[in-house]
């Protein structure tokens, strides 16, 4: 350029006019404005080889090809320049493998990058940083909320039971169904990820395909299903325990044999209602478990822990009477000891 007496401004003007176009004027058509640009025809600027033939006027008036003063090559640039917090940024998009949770994938990627930076395999230039973003952020925020909500829900369920029975021991006995149901929900989640579970066909339909069984990650929908399970899981226990309480008020048993007889009588009267309560809940969840289409990816994980928990929670119709019997017998035993000790003291004084 110096040899031919060409300045940088002159060369840039030629290139911008040839490739990008030079604005000449603007046409006005009603409320619309259209710019008018002047640039070389497409056949003269379609590829780098053609651009090297563009003529540039020197200071002496001689025209020389652009290739005499510049090297032209093609490279793909950014489709869009993006910035955030006054810093230029670019996105590197990646997806997770099937069966992996998004939060686990991000944590593994962060650990790998940190190790590579620490051992010098990956060098970040000065002023360059990286940050993970995406759906996993919502998952982490929801997890932090659930760490507060789930204990609060359990406490509210226990308080409602206490207001019903007015004793902490009876409330804890009926609250035990929550832990049974909680374990049942996790068992069902584990079974969904096992290839052998429900792997048979009925009327030409594979059960695993019908119920869309695959590995289920602990997402927000799953925890919402557990929260719903906590409330439903106490139904059978309250149904059984409230009737046992009423029977004890009527009979007022004072011996161990009378207590056991009252518990068995009350339990037999409430087995059928408790079984109907559990059965209706399970039957109502079957259409949800087999649903497909829009919204199924949320409803199915929500219904799985509820279904598994209610299936195992049916044990409470046997567990609650046993705990009730143990508690009532202990109360009678304590009262008997209190009455016997004063009588022994009076006998010794006499």
C-alpha positions as CSV (number, residue, x, y, z in Angstrom):
1,X,0.0,0.0,0.0
2,X,2.8,2.4,0.8
3,X,4.5,1.5,-2.5
4,X,1.4,2.5,-4.5
5,X,0.6,5.4,-2.3
6,X,-2.7,4.0,-1.0
7,X,-4.0,4.9,2.4
8,X,-5.9,2.6,4.7
9,X,-9.0,4.8,4.5
10,X,-9.0,4.6,0.7
11,X,-8.7,0.9,0.8
12,X,-11.4,0.4,3.4
13,X,-13.7,2.7,1.4
14,X,-13.3,0.5,-1.7
15,X,-13.9,-2.7,0.2
16,X,-16.9,-1.4,2.0
17,X,-18.4,0.0,-1.1
18,X,-17.8,-3.2,-3.1
19,X,-18.9,-5.7,-0.5
20,X,-21.2,-4.0,2.0
21,X,-22.4,-1.2,-0.1
22,X,-22.3,2.6,0.1
23,X,-25.5,4.4,1.2
24,X,-26.4,7.1,-1.3
25,X,-29.9,8.2,-0.3
26,X,-33.2,7.1,1.2
27,X,-36.5,6.8,-0.6
28,X,-39.7,7.9,1.1
29,X,-42.9,5.9,0.4
30,X,-45.6,7.1,2.7
31,X,-44.6,6.2,6.2
32,X,-41.9,3.8,5.0
33,X,-38.2,4.5,4.5
34,X,-35.9,2.5,2.3
35,X,-32.2,3.1,2.0
36,X,-30.5,3.1,-1.4
37,X,-27.1,1.5,-1.5
38,X,-24.4,1.2,-4.2
39,X,-22.2,-1.8,-4.4
40,X,-20.6,-4.2,-6.9
41,X,-22.7,-6.9,-8.7
42,X,-22.9,-10.2,-7.0
43,X,-20.8,-12.0,-9.6
44,X,-17.9,-9.6,-8.7
45,X,-18.1,-10.2,-4.9
46,X,-19.4,-13.8,-4.6
47,X,-16.1,-15.4,-3.5
48,X,-12.6,-14.3,-2.3
49,X,-11.1,-15.0,-5.8
50,X,-13.4,-12.5,-7.4
51,X,-12.7,-9.9,-4.7
52,X,-9.0,-10.0,-5.4
53,X,-9.8,-8.7,-8.9
54,X,-11.4,-5.5,-7.6
55,X,-9.6,-2.4,-8.9
56,X,-8.2,0.1,-6.5
57,X,-7.1,3.5,-7.6
58,X,-3.6,4.6,-6.6
59,X,-2.4,8.1,-5.9
60,X,-1.1,8.3,-9.5
61,X,-4.4,7.3,-10.9
62,X,-3.3,3.8,-11.9
63,X,-5.8,1.0,-11.1
64,X,-4.4,-2.1,-9.6
65,X,-6.1,-5.3,-8.4
66,X,-7.0,-5.6,-4.7
67,X,-5.0,-8.8,-4.6
68,X,-1.8,-6.7,-5.0
69,X,-2.2,-5.0,-1.6
70,X,-4.3,-7.5,0.4
71,X,-4.7,-11.2,1.1
72,X,-8.3,-12.3,1.1
73,X,-9.5,-15.5,2.7
74,X,-12.9,-16.8,4.0
75,X,-13.6,-17.6,7.6
76,X,-17.0,-18.1,9.4
77,X,-17.6,-15.6,12.1
78,X,-20.2,-15.2,14.9
79,X,-23.7,-15.2,13.6
80,X,-24.6,-12.7,16.3
81,X,-22.5,-10.6,18.7
82,X,-24.0,-11.0,22.2
83,X,-23.0,-9.4,25.4
84,X,-24.0,-9.6,29.1
85,X,-22.9,-7.4,31.9
86,X,-20.8,-5.4,29.4
87,X,-18.8,-8.5,28.5
88,X,-18.8,-10.3,25.1
89,X,-20.2,-13.8,25.5
90,X,-20.7,-16.9,23.5
91,X,-22.8,-20.0,24.1
92,X,-21.5,-23.6,24.1
93,X,-24.6,-25.8,24.1
94,X,-24.5,-29.4,25.2
95,X,-27.1,-32.0,26.3
96,X,-27.2,-34.8,28.8
97,X,-27.2,-38.5,28.2
98,X,-30.5,-40.4,28.7
99,X,-31.0,-41.4,32.3
100,X,-28.7,-38.7,33.7
101,X,-30.0,-35.8,35.8
102,X,-29.2,-32.3,34.6
103,X,-27.8,-31.2,37.9
104,X,-25.4,-34.2,38.1
105,X,-24.2,-33.6,34.5
106,X,-23.4,-30.0,35.3
107,X,-21.6,-30.9,38.5
108,X,-19.5,-33.5,36.6
109,X,-18.7,-31.0,33.9
110,X,-17.7,-28.4,36.4
111,X,-15.4,-30.9,38.2
112,X,-13.7,-31.9,34.9
113,X,-13.1,-28.3,33.9
114,X,-11.7,-27.4,37.3
115,X,-9.3,-30.4,37.2
116,X,-8.1,-29.5,33.7
117,X,-7.5,-25.8,34.7
118,X,-5.7,-26.9,37.9
119,X,-3.3,-29.3,36.1
120,X,-2.7,-26.9,33.3
121,X,-4.4,-28.9,30.5
122,X,-7.0,-26.1,29.9
123,X,-5.7,-22.5,29.8
124,X,-8.2,-19.7,30.1
125,X,-6.9,-16.4,28.6
126,X,-6.9,-13.3,30.7
127,X,-10.4,-11.8,30.9
128,X,-12.1,-15.1,29.8
129,X,-14.4,-16.9,32.2
130,X,-17.2,-19.5,31.9
131,X,-20.4,-20.1,33.7
132,X,-23.0,-22.9,33.4
133,X,-26.6,-21.9,32.8
134,X,-29.8,-23.6,31.8
135,X,-32.6,-25.7,33.2
136,X,-30.4,-27.1,36.0
137,X,-30.5,-23.7,37.7
138,X,-34.3,-24.0,38.1
139,X,-33.7,-27.5,39.5
140,X,-31.3,-26.2,42.1
141,X,-33.5,-23.3,43.1
142,X,-36.4,-25.7,43.5
143,X,-34.3,-28.1,45.5
144,X,-33.4,-25.4,48.0
145,X,-37.1,-24.5,48.3
146,X,-38.1,-28.1,48.8
147,X,-35.5,-28.5,51.6
148,X,-37.7,-26.0,53.5
149,X,-41.1,-27.0,52.2
150,X,-40.9,-30.8,52.9
151,X,-40.0,-30.5,56.6
152,X,-42.7,-27.8,56.9
153,X,-45.3,-30.1,55.3
154,X,-44.4,-33.0,57.6
155,X,-44.7,-30.7,60.6
156,X,-48.1,-29.5,59.5
157,X,-49.3,-33.1,59.1
158,X,-48.1,-34.0,62.6
159,X,-49.8,-30.9,64.0
160,X,-53.1,-31.8,62.3
161,X,-52.9,-35.3,63.8
162,X,-52.2,-33.8,67.2
163,X,-55.2,-31.5,67.0
164,X,-57.3,-34.6,66.2
165,X,-56.1,-37.0,68.9
166,X,-54.8,-34.5,71.5
167,X,-51.9,-36.7,72.5
168,X,-48.4,-36.8,71.1
169,X,-48.1,-40.5,71.3
170,X,-51.2,-41.2,69.2
171,X,-50.1,-38.6,66.7
172,X,-46.8,-40.2,66.2
173,X,-48.4,-43.7,65.9
174,X,-50.6,-42.4,63.0
175,X,-47.7,-40.4,61.6
176,X,-45.7,-43.6,61.2
177,X,-47.7,-44.3,58.0
178,X,-45.9,-41.3,56.4
179,X,-42.5,-43.0,56.8
180,X,-43.9,-46.3,55.5
181,X,-45.4,-44.5,52.4
182,X,-42.1,-42.5,52.0
183,X,-40.1,-45.8,51.7
184,X,-42.8,-47.2,49.3
185,X,-42.4,-44.2,47.0
186,X,-38.6,-44.7,46.7
187,X,-39.0,-48.4,46.2
188,X,-41.4,-47.7,43.2
189,X,-38.9,-45.2,41.8
190,X,-36.2,-47.9,42.0
191,X,-38.3,-50.5,40.4
192,X,-39.1,-48.2,37.5
193,X,-35.4,-48.2,36.6
194,X,-35.1,-52.0,36.7
195,X,-35.3,-53.8,33.3
196,X,-36.9,-56.9,34.8
197,X,-39.8,-55.2,36.6
198,X,-43.1,-55.6,34.8
199,X,-41.3,-56.9,31.8
200,X,-44.0,-59.1,30.4
201,X,-46.8,-58.8,27.8
202,X,-50.5,-59.0,28.4
203,X,-52.9,-59.2,25.4
204,X,-49.9,-58.4,23.2
205,X,-49.0,-55.2,25.1
206,X,-45.7,-55.0,27.1
207,X,-46.4,-53.6,30.5
208,X,-43.2,-51.6,30.7
209,X,-44.1,-49.8,27.4
210,X,-47.7,-49.3,28.6
211,X,-46.5,-47.6,31.9
212,X,-43.5,-46.0,30.2
213,X,-41.1,-47.4,32.7
214,X,-37.6,-46.0,32.7
215,X,-35.1,-44.5,35.2
216,X,-36.7,-41.6,37.0
217,X,-34.5,-38.8,38.4
218,X,-35.4,-36.9,41.5
219,X,-37.0,-33.9,39.8
220,X,-39.3,-31.3,41.2
221,X,-42.3,-33.2,40.0
222,X,-41.2,-36.3,42.0
223,X,-41.0,-34.3,45.2
224,X,-44.4,-32.7,44.6
225,X,-45.7,-36.3,44.3
226,X,-44.1,-37.1,47.7
227,X,-45.8,-34.0,49.2
228,X,-49.2,-35.2,48.0
229,X,-48.4,-38.6,49.3
230,X,-47.7,-37.3,52.8
231,X,-51.3,-36.1,53.1
232,X,-52.9,-39.1,51.6
233,X,-50.8,-41.6,53.5
234,X,-52.3,-40.7,56.9
235,X,-55.9,-41.5,55.7
236,X,-55.8,-45.2,56.6
237,X,-54.0,-44.6,59.9
238,X,-56.5,-41.9,61.0
239,X,-59.4,-44.0,59.8
240,X,-58.2,-47.0,61.8
241,X,-57.0,-45.0,64.9
242,X,-60.0,-42.8,65.3
243,X,-62.3,-45.9,65.4
244,X,-60.0,-47.6,67.9
245,X,-60.2,-44.5,70.0
246,X,-64.0,-44.5,69.9
247,X,-64.1,-48.2,70.8
248,X,-61.9,-47.6,73.8
249,X,-64.1,-44.7,75.0
250,X,-67.1,-47.0,74.9
251,X,-65.6,-50.1,76.4
252,X,-63.0,-48.6,78.7
253,X,-60.9,-51.9,78.9
254,X,-58.8,-52.3,82.0
255,X,-56.9,-55.5,81.3
256,X,-54.5,-56.6,78.7
257,X,-56.9,-59.1,77.3
258,X,-59.7,-56.5,77.1
259,X,-57.4,-54.1,75.3
260,X,-56.4,-56.7,72.7
261,X,-60.0,-57.7,72.1
262,X,-61.0,-54.1,71.6
263,X,-58.2,-53.4,69.2
264,X,-59.0,-56.5,67.1
265,X,-62.7,-55.7,67.1
266,X,-62.0,-52.1,65.9
267,X,-59.4,-53.2,63.4
268,X,-61.7,-55.8,61.8
269,X,-64.4,-53.1,61.4
270,X,-62.1,-50.7,59.6
271,X,-60.1,-53.1,57.3
272,X,-62.6,-52.8,54.5
273,X,-62.9,-49.0,54.6
274,X,-59.2,-48.6,54.7
275,X,-58.7,-51.0,51.8
276,X,-61.3,-49.1,49.8
277,X,-59.5,-45.8,50.5
278,X,-56.2,-47.2,49.3
279,X,-57.8,-49.0,46.3
280,X,-59.6,-45.9,45.0
281,X,-56.4,-43.9,45.2
282,X,-54.4,-46.5,43.3
283,X,-57.1,-47.0,40.6
284,X,-57.3,-43.2,40.1
285,X,-53.6,-43.0,39.5
286,X,-53.5,-45.7,36.8
287,X,-54.7,-43.4,34.0
288,X,-52.1,-40.9,35.0
289,X,-49.3,-43.5,34.9
290,X,-50.3,-44.7,31.4
291,X,-50.9,-41.2,30.0
292,X,-48.9,-39.9,27.0
293,X,-48.7,-36.5,25.2
294,X,-48.4,-33.0,26.5
295,X,-48.0,-32.8,30.3
296,X,-47.3,-36.5,30.8
297,X,-43.6,-35.8,31.4
298,X,-44.7,-33.9,34.6
299,X,-47.7,-35.9,35.7
300,X,-46.1,-39.4,35.5
301,X,-43.1,-38.7,37.7
302,X,-45.5,-37.0,40.1
303,X,-47.8,-40.0,40.3
304,X,-45.1,-42.7,40.6
305,X,-44.1,-42.0,44.3
306,X,-47.8,-41.6,45.2
307,X,-48.7,-44.9,43.7
308,X,-45.8,-46.8,45.3
309,X,-46.3,-45.1,48.6
310,X,-50.0,-45.9,48.8
311,X,-49.3,-49.5,47.7
312,X,-46.9,-50.0,50.6
313,X,-48.9,-47.8,52.9
314,X,-51.7,-50.4,53.1
315,X,-49.5,-52.0,55.8
316,X,-50.6,-49.3,58.2
317,X,-54.0,-50.9,58.7
318,X,-52.0,-53.7,60.5
319,X,-49.2,-51.5,61.9
320,X,-51.4,-48.9,63.6
321,X,-53.5,-51.4,65.6
322,X,-50.4,-53.1,66.9
323,X,-48.9,-49.7,68.0
324,X,-52.2,-48.7,69.5
325,X,-52.3,-52.0,71.5
326,X,-48.8,-51.5,72.7
327,X,-49.5,-48.0,73.8
328,X,-52.8,-48.8,75.6
329,X,-51.2,-51.8,77.4
330,X,-48.3,-49.6,78.6
331,X,-50.8,-47.0,79.9
332,X,-52.7,-49.6,81.8
333,X,-49.5,-51.1,83.2
334,X,-48.4,-47.7,84.5
335,X,-51.7,-47.0,86.1
336,X,-51.6,-50.4,87.8
337,X,-48.2,-49.7,89.2
338,X,-49.3,-46.4,90.6
339,X,-52.3,-48.0,92.3
340,X,-50.3,-50.9,93.7
341,X,-47.5,-48.9,95.3
342,X,-49.8,-46.8,97.6
343,X,-51.5,-50.0,98.8
344,X,-48.2,-51.6,99.6
345,X,-47.2,-48.6,101.6
346,X,-50.5,-48.7,103.6
347,X,-50.0,-52.4,104.3
348,X,-46.4,-51.8,105.6
349,X,-47.6,-49.0,107.9
350,X,-50.3,-51.2,109.4
